[in-house]
Amino acid sequence: MKYDVIIVGAGPGGIFSAYQLTKKAPKLKVAVFETGNELSKRKCPIDGEKIKSCIKCKTCAIMNGFGGAGAFSDGKYNITNDFGGSLYRYIGHKKAIELMEYVDDINVSYGGAGTKMYSTSGNAFKTKCIQNKLTLLDASVRHLGTDINYIVLENIYNELKDKVDFYFNTTVEAISILENGYKVTTKKGDFECKRCIISVGRSGSKWMESVCRDLDIDTNSSRVDIGVRVEIPAVIFKHITDELYESKIVYKTEKFEDRVRTFCMNPNGIVVNENTNGIVTVNGHSFEDPSKKTENTNFALLVAKHFSEPFKDSNGYGENIARLSNMLGGGVIVQRFGDLERGRRSTKQRILENTVIPTLSATPGDLSLVLPKRILDGIIEMIYALDKIAPGTANDDTLLYGVEVKFYNMEVALDENLETKHKGLYVIGDGSGVTHSLSHASASGVFVADKIAEQLA
Ligand SMILES: Cc1cc2nc3c(=O)[nH]c(=O)nc-3n(C[C@H](O)[C@H](O)[C@H](O)COP(=O)(O)OP(=O)(O)OC[C@H]3O[C@@H](n4cnc5c(N)ncnc54)[C@H](O)[C@@H]3O)c2cc1C
């Protein structure tokens, strides 16, 4: 089978590439290959009753399938160059913002109208942060919510399904170079294309490494973020989340001058498991639908760990820390902040008696047995710093889930077109190491599709 363009991966990067190609070059024959299921068939077996924790399915319904890792996410599309990726380094600050705004317009027109756009600009809270040694990063954020995000994806899929060939449950095993394009190998056969866009996200990171090895493409891996997910009564952060929804706050620790930051804030949300290549970590999201809102807010506190030569496997370091929590807790561990401060594990009884009721069923335990001291010290310092702008954050009953690891895909060597040294082979989204968010991944998809449309339309 021959195509003009083959896209590997149907996450936001792949979807927006496909979408843009159908708009800018409707005559091109485009196929999308995806390891996971189509959207309507994505169902995580954890029901909280019969199945309480991750059973390590062959493909993870949360991470794989149409919509990618973003399908059941909180749908927070941050429009900023301050975080979420470094797309601007390749395509320029202005273009990156323009494309993120373009993606936002599409999301709004496919079901997101009526959702709110929040902004940090000119906010009084920024001053309060500075006065307390905290820095609030600038961004505009569209919060679709898990439910509307799903509807937007459903609508985009309905728009695309007759114009693009989707191959679900079809993992691409290898990519090889042909004289005038590429061959994509799957269990269902080989497929050829003139241009190939790889958009395999974090779950495809190991495979991406093998592609780079096989095709002799340079890579670099030096960063991983490690920390915990904090769960508190929503009222404690209400004055912040009502106005900003998501606030990215950075703190420089006094002890080591490490940077600790808040990440992925979910007002009235739930804490969830995340399975990356068989390792269970923690994440969170929230719904736009008022009936699905909880009494709690959750967010991650992450410490960035940068490694220098000769160590090259930053993700391996993060994985092993996560493995330790999986070994001790059989999955994610939960601990009361008061127990952590007193140097004791949380027990089932203490969690039952806690005033903050956990939204994720995790194993009560001791995070100090899992997290390196320097990282844990940084997290504790930041909790006390946040307590000054949101009193109650450092309460004994605050829950900490661990571990949360933000794996960064190794950075693939790409030029200003997000093209590898092999002409016509592009790598976009989180799998490229260039992006780490819905908005940046989607924007990178639009960018590359425009480039291909210019060449082939
Ligand atoms: C629970 C959760 C909540 C999140 N919340 C937010 C949020 O609110 N805001 C935000 O900005 N970001 C959020 N993120 C991160 C965001 O989802 C990712 O940054 C984004 O999805 C990256 O898009 P992508 O297209 O690059 O990769 P992905 O979304 O990971 O998609 C890659 C796709 O490729 C497929 N694939 C992998 N390997 C192969 C292969 N060999 N062959 C075929 N298919 C393959 C995978 O199955 C997957 O579907 C969240 C992530 C999670 C897990």
The ligand as a Gaussian input file, in Angstrom:
#p B3LYP/6-31G(d) Opt

LIG

0 1
 C       -3.201000      11.679000      32.703000
 C       -2.502000      12.722000      31.856000
 C       -2.891000      14.046000      31.959000
 C       -2.271000      15.035000      31.169000
 N       -2.737000      16.323000      31.231000
 C       -2.230000      17.261000      30.411000
 C       -2.780000      18.584000      30.374000
 O       -3.784000      18.888000      31.015000
 N       -2.172000      19.507000      29.584000
 C       -1.076000      19.221000      28.803000
 O       -0.586000      20.105000      28.113000
 N       -0.567000      17.960000      28.793000
 C       -1.122000      16.986000      29.559000
 N       -0.604000      15.706000      29.530000
 C        0.491000      15.423000      28.582000
 C       -0.066000      15.335000      27.156000
 O       -1.081000      14.367000      27.138000
 C        1.056000      15.028000      26.186000
 O        2.011000      16.065000      26.257000
 C        0.530000      14.926000      24.748000
 O       -0.473000      13.944000      24.658000
 C        1.656000      14.604000      23.768000
 O        1.130000      14.385000      22.506000
 P        1.870000      13.458000      21.432000
 O        0.997000      13.398000      20.239000
 O        3.255000      13.935000      21.265000
 O        2.015000      12.012000      22.125000
 P        0.936000      11.033000      22.747000
 O       -0.282000      11.767000      23.160000
 O        1.645000      10.227000      23.745000
 O        0.504000      10.104000      21.513000
 C        1.392000       9.198000      20.934000
 C        0.592000       8.049000      20.337000
 O        1.479000       7.225000      19.582000
 C        1.127000       5.860000      19.752000
 N        2.323000       5.037000      19.476000
 C        3.454000       4.940000      20.214000
 N        4.339000       4.118000      19.608000
 C        3.748000       3.692000      18.466000
 C        4.163000       2.820000      17.420000
 N        5.377000       2.259000      17.382000
 N        3.275000       2.571000      16.403000
 C        2.045000       3.145000      16.395000
 N        1.611000       3.991000      17.372000
 C        2.459000       4.271000      18.386000
 C        0.672000       5.771000      21.196000
 O       -0.181000       4.675000      21.374000
 C       -0.040000       7.124000      21.391000
 O       -1.424000       7.028000      21.179000
 C       -1.199000      14.695000      30.296000
 C       -0.787000      13.358000      30.210000
 C       -1.424000      12.369000      30.966000
 C       -0.980000      10.945000      30.822000

